[in-house]
Amino acid sequence: MRPKKQDPTTQELLEPLLVNIIDTKHPLVKLSDKIDWEYFEKEFGSLYHHNDGRPGIPMRIMVGLHYLKYTYNMSDEDVVHGWKENPYWQYFTGEKVFQTKVPINPTSMTRFRNRLKEEDLLKFLEETINTAFRSGYLNKNDVKKVAADTTVQEKNITFPTDIKLFYTMIIYLVKFSKKHEIRLKETHEYSGKKLLMKYSGYAHAKQYKRAGKAVKKMKTKMGKLYRSIERVLPEELRNSDEFQQLKLFYESLWNRSKRSKNKLYSLHSPEVECISKGKSHKRYEFGNKVGFVGTLKKNFILSCKSFHGNPYDGHTLEENLSEAKTLLGSNGTIDTVLVDLGYRKHNYTGDAKVHVVPRSMKKFKVNFKRLLKRRSCVEATIGHTKRDNRMDRNYLKGKEGDKANAILAASGHNLRLILAFLLFFLKKFRDNIAKKLGTFLNGVFLNEKRTKIYV
């Protein structure tokens, strides 16, 4: 059922209001007053039934906890338990009185995310852009010039090797047989584990022939187990979706070779792709590609889109820029886009002018050269989003989880910039007051001293 609105007038007897406990000039308090929380209640109201079932949790709490999670780089459990201890977080999510119990079970955040589609998640990012304009952090000139780039959002999987995948397939087949009460002559679970440990020793000692033989043995064990299950499987189970999925995994692993395409890199995340970005320290990354569009001034993210299938960078520019223009709305227009050489022969056909920054810029004028050099600021934006806002390792499930993590990480990055902006002006304001107060007190002290001397 639709969540009930939080009533600001209700108050328990003898309980002090949060406004009387906290510093009302704190950046998080200022930020909470700038965000349009009613916008989320209108937009997400259609996700709930009108009058059936248990009333949902207030929308401001759900949205606020997700903002806090990605702003401060925390897990679902940590942000929920941290909320109980932090009065500023409670004020941010709409509470009027200090609470001593957790507002929700952490699993409620997962269920809430699963309700949201990509167009719903983009409203989180859109509201951070609108809040930046309301707070004075951004203006229309700031969003005219942008830079675009792509990165890899790595999935939370182990490094995929053939022998690990073969052993994992054995585990999956054994679980399937136990679930459906299929008796097996041999499971190969224990012997497979010992073989995996031997392989690790051989590979560490650079005994590659022995390591190769161990891989072949593990593959043979996997094939034996699969065929022994398939022989005794009833027709109804053979045609079930569960077994057909296992069959696809098995065939992909059994037929894989060094040059085969569309390899399987993880059984619990089959959507994972192997992407090479030419990094010297990390040759291959396993996850999905994410496109960014950020401002040249202030490094604010205007668009963050998740892509599957490892597309060419230039073929992501049209979607990224159209999303950025949609999210900006009437706040401004983009007229200049800077990209690196990976965007040559791009697919963008809009009004903005795209400059592909070359390796050498000797022939350009000084002002234009300074503009082109600014393109690299998007690299720092990507680095901060990964390190500080949970995009370095994606723990959310499936392709929908990839989209959700990328968009929410970009929202967290934007809120972190707005908070730093509000904190800077708060410090500046306090310093000015301290100077004026110090001057006033010095004047009073001198007057008193003179009066004493005169007397």
C-alpha positions in Angstrom: 0.0 0.0 0.0 1.1 3.6 -0.5 3.3 5.0 2.3 1.7 7.5 4.6 3.1 11.0 4.7 5.2 11.9 7.7 3.3 14.3 10.0 5.5 17.1 11.3 3.0 18.1 13.9 3.0 14.9 15.9 5.3 14.8 18.9 5.7 12.5 21.9 5.2 14.1 25.3 8.4 15.5 26.9 10.6 14.5 23.8 12.7 17.4 22.5 12.5 18.3 18.8 15.6 17.5 16.6 15.7 21.2 15.7 16.5 22.0 19.3 19.3 19.4 19.5 21.2 19.8 16.2 23.1 22.7 14.6 20.6 24.1 12.1 23.4 25.5 10.0 24.9 22.1 9.4 25.4 21.3 5.6 23.2 18.2 5.8 20.4 20.3 7.4 20.7 22.9 4.6 20.8 20.2 2.0 17.6 18.5 3.3 15.8 21.8 3.1 16.9 22.3 -0.6 15.7 18.8 -1.8 12.1 18.6 -3.1 11.0 15.5 -1.2 7.4 15.7 -2.5 8.6 15.2 -6.0 9.6 11.6 -5.1 6.2 11.0 -3.5 4.4 12.0 -6.7 6.7 10.1 -9.0 7.0 6.8 -7.0 3.4 6.7 -5.9 2.4 4.6 -8.8 4.7 1.8 -7.6 2.3 1.1 -4.7 -1.3 -0.1 -4.5 -3.8 2.5 -3.6 -5.5 0.8 -0.6 -4.4 -2.8 -0.4 -1.9 -4.4 2.0 0.3 -3.0 4.7 1.2 0.7 4.5 4.7 1.2 3.0 7.6 3.0 4.7 7.5 6.8 4.2 9.1 7.7 0.8 11.4 10.3 2.3 13.0 7.7 4.5 13.6 5.3 1.6 15.0 7.9 -0.8 17.0 9.6 2.0 18.7 6.4 3.1 19.8 5.6 -0.5 21.2 9.1 -0.8 23.1 8.7 2.5 24.3 5.3 1.5 25.9 6.4 -1.7 27.1 9.8 -0.4 29.0 8.2 2.5 29.9 4.9 0.8 28.1 2.5 3.1 26.3 -0.8 2.9 22.6 -1.2 3.5 23.2 -2.5 7.0 25.7 0.2 8.0 23.5 3.1 6.8 20.4 1.7 8.6 22.2 1.2 11.9 24.2 4.5 11.5 20.9 6.3 11.1 19.9 5.3 14.6 23.0 7.1 16.0 23.1 10.2 13.9 20.5 13.0 14.5 21.5 14.8 11.3 20.7 11.7 9.2 17.3 11.5 11.0 16.5 15.1 10.2 17.6 14.5 6.6 15.0 11.7 6.3 12.2 13.8 7.7 12.1 12.8 11.4 11.2 15.6 13.9 12.0 13.8 17.1 15.2 11.8 17.9 14.5 8.0 17.3 16.2 5.2 19.2 15.2 2.3 16.9 16.1 1.5 13.3 13.5 2.7 10.8 13.5 -0.4 8.6 15.1 -3.7 8.1 18.1 -3.4 5.6 16.4 -5.9 3.2 13.6 -3.3 2.7 16.2 -1.2 0.7 16.8 -4.1 -1.6 13.1 -4.6 -2.2 12.6 -0.9 -2.8 15.4 -0.8 -5.4 13.9 -3.9 -7.2 10.6 -1.9 -7.7 12.5 0.9 -9.5 13.2 0.8 -13.2 15.9 2.8 -15.0 13.6 5.8 -15.6 12.6 5.8 -11.9 16.3 5.6 -10.8 17.1 8.6 -13.0 14.9 10.7 -10.9 17.5 10.4 -8.1 20.1 11.9 -10.4 17.7 14.5 -11.8 16.8 15.8 -8.3 20.5 16.2 -7.4 20.9 18.4 -10.5 17.9 20.5 -9.6 19.1 20.8 -6.0 22.5 22.0 -7.3 20.8 24.9 -9.1 18.6 25.7 -6.2 21.5 25.9 -3.8 23.6 28.1 -6.1 26.3 25.5 -6.8 25.5 25.4 -10.5 24.3 27.9 -13.0 23.5 27.8 -16.7 27.0 28.7 -17.8 28.5 25.8 -15.8 26.6 23.2 -17.9 27.4 24.6 -21.3 30.7 22.8 -21.6 30.9 19.1 -20.7 33.3 16.2 -21.0 32.3 12.6 -21.8 34.1 9.3 -21.1 33.5 5.7 -20.3 34.8 3.3 -17.5 34.3 -0.2 -16.3 32.0 -1.0 -13.3 33.5 -4.2 -12.0 31.1 -6.9 -10.6 31.6 -8.6 -7.3 33.0 -11.9 -8.7 36.2 -13.9 -8.2 38.8 -13.7 -10.9 37.5 -16.2 -13.5 39.8 -19.1 -14.3 38.7 -22.3 -16.1 39.3 -24.6 -13.2 37.3 -22.4 -10.8 34.4 -22.3 -13.2 34.4 -26.0 -13.7 34.4 -26.6 -10.0 31.6 -24.1 -9.4 29.6 -25.9 -12.1 30.1 -29.2 -10.1 28.7 -27.4 -7.0 25.7 -26.2 -8.9 25.0 -29.7 -10.3 25.3 -31.3 -6.9 22.8 -28.7 -5.4 20.4 -29.4 -8.2 20.5 -33.2 -7.7 20.0 -32.8 -3.9 17.1 -30.4 -4.4 15.3 -32.9 -6.7 16.4 -36.0 -4.8 18.5 -37.5 -7.6 20.9 -40.2 -6.2 24.4 -39.9 -7.5 27.1 -42.6 -7.5 29.8 -39.9 -7.1 29.5 -36.2 -6.6 33.2 -35.2 -7.3 32.7 -32.4 -4.8 35.5 -33.5 -2.4 38.0 -34.7 -5.0 37.3 -31.6 -7.0 38.2 -29.4 -4.1 41.5 -31.3 -3.5 42.3 -30.9 -7.2 41.6 -27.2 -7.1 44.1 -26.8 -4.2 46.7 -28.8 -6.1 46.2 -26.6 -9.2 46.9 -23.5 -7.0 50.2 -25.0 -5.9 51.3 -26.0 -9.4 50.4 -22.5 -10.7 52.3 -20.8 -7.9 55.4 -23.0 -8.6 55.1 -22.3 -12.3 54.6 -26.0 -13.1 52.3 -25.3 -16.0 52.1 -28.8 -17.4 50.9 -30.2 -14.1 48.5 -27.3 -13.8 47.1 -27.9 -17.3 46.5 -31.6 -16.5 44.6 -30.6 -13.3 42.3 -28.4 -15.4 41.6 -31.3 -17.8 40.8 -33.6 -14.9 38.4 -31.1 -13.4 36.7 -30.7 -16.8 36.3 -34.5 -17.1 34.8 -34.6 -13.6 32.3 -31.9 -14.6 31.3 -33.8 -17.7 30.9 -37.1 -15.9 28.6 -35.5 -13.3 26.5 -33.7 -15.8 25.9 -36.9 -17.9 25.1 -39.0 -14.9 22.4 -36.5 -13.9 21.0 -36.2 -17.4 20.7 -40.0 -17.8 18.3 -40.4 -14.8 16.5 -37.1 -15.1 12.7 -37.3 -15.6 11.2 -35.7 -18.7 9.4 -32.9 -16.8 12.6 -31.9 -15.0 14.6 -32.1 -18.2 12.3 -29.5 -19.8 12.2 -27.2 -16.7 13.7 -23.7 -16.9 16.1 -24.5 -14.0 17.7 -27.4 -15.8 17.8 -25.6 -19.2 19.7 -22.8 -17.5 22.2 -25.3 -16.1 22.5 -26.9 -19.5 23.4 -23.5 -21.1 26.1 -22.9 -18.5 27.5 -26.4 -19.0 27.6 -26.2 -22.8 29.2 -22.8 -22.6 32.0 -24.1 -20.3 32.4 -27.4 -22.1 32.8 -25.8 -25.6 34.9 -22.8 -24.6 38.3 -22.3 -26.1 40.9 -19.6 -26.1 39.3 -17.8 -29.1 35.6 -18.4 -28.4 33.4 -15.4 -28.0 30.7 -14.5 -25.4 32.4 -16.6 -22.7 30.8 -17.2 -19.4 32.8 -15.6 -16.6 30.5 -16.2 -13.6 27.7 -18.5 -12.9 25.9 -16.3 -10.4 26.3 -13.2 -12.7 26.2 -14.5 -16.3 25.8 -10.9 -17.6 29.4 -10.1 -16.7 31.7 -9.2 -19.7 35.5 -9.1 -20.0 36.6 -5.5 -21.0 40.1 -4.4 -21.8 40.7 -0.6 -21.4 44.4 -0.6 -22.1 45.4 -0.1 -18.4 49.0 -1.2 -17.6 48.1 -2.2 -14.0 44.9 -4.0 -14.8 44.8 -5.7 -18.2 41.2 -7.0 -18.0 38.2 -5.9 -15.9 35.1 -8.0 -15.5 31.8 -6.1 -15.3 30.0 -3.7 -17.7 30.8 -0.4 -19.4 29.4 2.9 -17.9 29.3 6.2 -19.8 29.7 9.6 -18.0 28.9 13.1 -18.9 30.3 15.7 -16.5 30.7 19.5 -16.4 34.1 21.0 -17.1 33.6 23.4 -14.2 33.0 21.8 -10.8 33.1 18.2 -12.1 29.3 17.7 -11.6 27.8 14.5 -13.2 24.9 15.2 -15.6 24.5 11.7 -17.0 25.6 8.2 -15.9 24.4 5.3 -18.2 25.2 1.6 -17.9 25.8 -0.3 -21.2 26.0 -4.1 -21.8 27.6 -5.8 -24.8 30.9 -3.8 -24.5 29.9 -1.2 -27.2 32.4 1.1 -28.9 32.9 4.3 -26.9 31.8 6.5 -29.8 28.5 4.6 -30.1 27.5 5.5 -26.5 27.8 9.3 -26.9 24.3 9.8 -28.5 22.5 8.0 -25.6 24.6 9.7 -22.9 24.2 13.3 -24.2 20.4 12.8 -24.8 20.0 11.6 -21.2 22.0 14.6 -19.9 19.8 17.0 -21.8 16.7 15.3 -20.5 17.9 15.5 -16.9 18.9 19.1 -17.3 15.5 20.1 -18.6 15.1 23.9 -18.5 18.2 24.4 -16.3 20.5 24.9 -19.2 21.8 23.6 -22.6 25.0 21.8 -23.6 26.8 23.4 -26.5 30.4 22.0 -26.3 31.4 18.4 -25.7 35.0 17.2 -25.2 35.9 13.6 -25.7 39.1 11.5 -26.1 40.3 9.6 -29.2 38.1 6.6 -28.3 35.1 8.6 -29.6 36.4 9.0 -33.2 33.5 8.3 -35.7 30.9 8.8 -32.9 27.2 8.5 -33.5 26.1 11.9 -32.1 23.9 14.0 -34.4 22.6 16.7 -32.0 23.2 20.5 -31.8 26.2 20.5 -29.5 29.7 20.6 -31.0 31.9 17.6 -30.2 35.7 18.1 -30.1 37.8 14.9 -30.2 41.0 15.9 -28.3 44.1 14.8 -30.2 47.4 13.7 -28.8 49.3 16.8 -30.0 47.8 20.3 -29.5 50.6 22.4 -30.9 48.6 23.9 -33.8 45.8 25.2 -31.6 45.5 28.7 -30.1 46.3 29.2 -26.4 42.6 29.6 -25.2 41.3 26.7 -27.2 44.3 24.5 -26.0 43.4 25.4 -22.4 39.8 24.3 -23.1 40.9 21.0 -24.6 43.2 20.2 -21.7 40.3 20.5 -19.4 38.8 17.3 -20.8 40.9 15.2 -18.4 38.8 16.5 -15.4 36.2 13.7 -16.2 38.9 11.1 -15.3 39.1 12.5 -11.7 35.3 12.5 -11.5 35.2 8.8 -12.5 38.0 8.0 -9.9 36.1 9.8 -7.1 32.8 8.1 -8.0 34.5 4.7 -7.9 36.5 5.2 -4.7 34.1 7.3 -2.7 30.6 6.4 -3.9 30.5 2.5 -4.3 31.2 2.2 -8.0 34.5 0.4 -7.7 32.8 -2.9 -7.0 29.1 -3.6 -7.8 27.3 -5.8 -5.3 23.8 -5.5 -6.8 22.4 -8.4 -8.8 21.8 -8.6 -12.5 21.7 -6.0 -15.3 19.1 -3.9 -13.3 21.6 -3.9 -10.4 24.3 -2.5 -12.8 22.1 0.4 -13.8 21.0 1.1 -10.3 24.5 1.1 -8.8 25.9 3.4 -11.5 23.0 6.0 -11.3 23.0 6.0 -7.5 26.8 6.3 -7.3 26.6 9.4 -9.6 23.8 10.9 -7.3 26.0 10.3 -4.3 29.0 12.0 -6.0 26.8 15.1 -6.8 25.5 15.3 -3.2 29.0 15.1 -1.8 30.0 18.1 -4.0 26.9 20.1 -2.9 27.7 19.3 0.8 31.3 20.5 0.4 30.0 23.7 -1.2 27.5 24.3 1.7 30.3 23.6 4.2 32.7 26.0 2.5 30.2 28.9 2.7 29.3 28.0 6.3 32.9 28.2 7.3 33.3 31.5 5.4 30.3 32.9 7.1 31.5 31.9 10.5 35.0 33.3 9.9 33.5 36.6 8.9 31.4 36.7 12.0 34.4 35.8 14.1 36.5 38.6 12.6 33.7 41.2 13.1 33.1 40.0 16.7 36.9 40.0 17.4 37.2 43.6 16.1 34.2 44.6 18.2 35.5 43.0 21.4 39.0 44.5 20.9 37.3 47.9 20.5 35.3 47.4 23.7 38.4 46.3 25.6 40.4 49.3 24.5 37.6 51.7 25.4 37.4 50.2 28.9 41.2 50.5 29.3 41.2 54.1 28.3 38.3 54.9 30.7 40.2 53.4 33.6 43.3 55.4 32.7 41.3 58.6 32.4 39.6 58.0 35.7 
